[in-house]
């Protein structure tokens, strides 16, 4: 099984949804995140990380609200967005990092 660091250090962008099970907006984002994951298969990766189960990771990336969306490329955060986002905007943002 790959480690978190191995995943985010990939040449392909990685979208990470920092969420909590008790968070209403996170539940709204869930189907959007899953749908994007299917659409970008092979071009990018999509992960969901529960902040309550991974508090040290949430602290490391200064996640202060959920949902917070991050895109990593080669180990670096290249985009960060606290709060939800519509599918097309999120998909366009993620795909814009596949060509860089």
ABEGO torsion letter per residue (X at the ends): XBBAAAAAABABBBBBBBBBAABAAAAAAAAAAAAAAAAABGABBBBBBBAAABAAAAAAAGBABOBBBBBBBGGBBABBBBEBBBAAAAAAAAAAAAAX
